[in-house]
């Protein structure tokens, strides 16, 4: 009997940043950012507005280049092979960047065409079903709630089969049901071996799905600890200490 070959699971961290720096002109934004993110792991990155969270996510998404340091995603050198690395990353930005005059299905089909993929109806349907929007496939996006737009943006990301999800303030504007759904989506994504970096300035969300909590202040990661070792009161205390020191 022929034995079916099963490839060995990937080893090593999913994403690694070492000595990452970014400046816009003479203004430093990030300085010496170093961290690892494992497969099946969620890192919640806390920081005040202007601390560099979005800049870090945009670097990891290959939208901007760092001023120094190195980054690897899924074993790919992001600076040397950005196009290859980009295929492993999905960014949910603060804005949904959807077309209001198109239906949900048309948005996904249009994105598939732009990205050079075939807009296979079964694949588009599966993406909508994965975010519980199959009932609204033919509804124009201008009639969607904020939560529905967030879900459709995630469906668009899922078409690219990312290994790393970058979520920028994903809970903003969501009601309690939408926040609960997003928690479950992230837990499911982690369960399939994906990694998640979730950036937020809110203490109340994301901690229940976090494996680690990091604080970004003054352009540096000043704390990175397992979430199990922290409670909400301790996070508030450490956040106040580190952001005050950075200021």
N, C-alpha and C positions, 0 to 999 in steps of 0.2 A: 504494500500500500504506500502510495506517495504521501509524504508528509507535507502539509501546507506550510509554506514559509511565512513566518510572522516577523516583520522587522522589529528590531529592538526599540523600545521607547526612547525618545530623546533624553539625553542626560545633560546635566548642568543647568544653570539658571536660564530662564527665558529671556530676560533683559538685564543688561549690565551697563552701568554708566561709571566712568572712572575719571575723576578730575575735570568734570564737565564745567565749562565756563561760557558765559555769553555776555557781551556788552553791545549796546547800541551807541555807536560813536564812542564818546568818552564816558558814557554812563554804564557802569556795571549793573547787570541784572542777576546773573547767576555766578557763583564763585565756588569752584572745587566741589561740585555735586558728585557724590559717589554712593551708589546703592546697587543692590541686586533684587530682582523679582523672580520668584520661582514659578514653575508651572502649577496651576491649581491654587494660586495665591492671590489675595487681594491686599494691596497696600493703599491705605487711605492717607493722603497727603493733606495735612491741615496747614493753613497759612492765611494771613490777612490779605485783603485785596492789594495788589501791587507787589506781592512778595516774590513773584516769579513763577507761580504755579502754571499759568497758561503758557508762558515761554518754554518751560520744561516740556510740557506736553507737545507743543508744536515742534520742538526739536526731535522728540521721539517719533513724531509722526512724519518726519522728514520735510516739514513745511519751511523750516528755517535751519540754517547751519550754525552749530556752536562756534564760539571764538577759540575754543581749545578743548582738549580732553578727547575721550573716546567713548563710543556707544556701540553695543552689539545687541541685536534683537534676533532671537531664534537662531543664534550662531552666525548671523550675518553682520559684517562691519557696516554700520549705517552710513558712515562717511564715505567709504569706498564704493559701496553698492547700494545707494539710496533707493533705486527703483525696486531692487530685489527685496530690500528690507521693508519697503512700503507695503508690499503685498501681504506681510505678516501682521500689519498693524491696522487697527480701526480706531478712528478718533470721533467721539461724540462731543462736538464743540458746544459752546454755550448757546449758539443759535442753531436752528435745525437745518437751515440751508435747503429747504424744500420749495417746490414750485406750487404756490397756492392755487393756480388755475388748472393744475393737473390733478387727476385722481391719484389715490394711493398707488394703484397698480401702474399707472402711467409714470409716476415718479420713479418707481423701481425700474421700469423698462427703460426709461430715459437714461438713468444712471448706468445701467448695464451696457447700453450702447456707447456712452461716453467712455467707459472704462475698457471697451474692447471685448466685452463678454456678450454672449448670446442671451437675449431676453426670453429664455425658455419659460413658457407659461406655467409649467409644473413647478419650476424652481421659484418663480415669482410668487406663486400661490403658497408654496411651502414657507417662504420668508414671511409673508403676511400672516400665515397661520401661527408661526413661531412667536409672534408678538401679539397674537389675539386680535388681529385686525382684518381677518378674512371677511367678516361681515361688512366692512367698510371699504372693500377693495375698489368700488366704483364711485366712492364719495370724493368730492373735490377737497383738497387739503385746507382750503380757506374755511371750511366748516368744521375742522378738527379742533379739539381742545388742545391745550399745551401738552398734556400727557399723551394724547394720541399722536401728536407730532413727534414727541420724543421717541415713542415706540416705532413709528415709521422710520425715523432716522436710524434706529438700531436695526431694523429689518434691512435697510440699505447696507449697513455695515456687514451684516451677516452674509450677504451675497458674495462678499470677498473672502469668506472663511478666515477671518483674522485669528491669530493666536494670542495677540495682545490687544486688550481694550483699554483705551485712554478716555476717561470720562471727566469732563470739565464742568463742575457744578451741576451734576445731572439731576439733582432733586429740586432745583429752583423752579417754582411755579407749579409743582405737582401737588395734587391733593393727597390725602392719606392713602387712598386706594392706589393711586399712581406710584407713590413711594413704596408701598408694599410690593407692587408688581415689579418695580425695578430691583428691589432687594432679591426677589425670587429669580429674576433674569440673571443677575450677577452670580448668584449661588449656582444656578444651572450651568452657566458658562465656566465657572471654576471647576465644577464637577466633571466637565469634559476635558479638563487639562489646560484650559486657558488661563492667562494671567490678566489681572486688572489693576490699573493704577487710577485711583479715583481722587481727584483734587477738589477740595471744598474749603470754605471758610466757616461752615456750619458744624457745630459740635454734635447736634442732635441726630444727624443722619450718617449712615455709612458705617458706623462703629459696629453694628450688629453683624455685618458681613465682612468685616476687616480681619485679616490675619495679623497684620502689622499696622501700626500707626506711626507716621513720621510728621515732624513739624518743620516747615520751611519758613525761615525768618532771615531777613537781611541777605537774601540770595544764597543761603546755605541750609543744608539739612542739619538742624541742631539737636534732633532727637529721633531715634528710630528704634521702636520697641515692640515686642509681641503684644497684640491687643489684650490677650488673656491676663497680662500683668498690669493692666490699667483699668480703672473705672472712670466714669465721667468726671467725678470730682478731681481726680488726680490729673486727668488730661487738662481740665480747666486751669489747674494750678501751674502745671508745667508750661502750658501755652502762655499764660500771663508772664511767667518768669522769662521765658526765652524771647518772646516778642518784645518785651520791655527792654531786655538787654540789647536786642538787635536795633531797637530804635535809638 
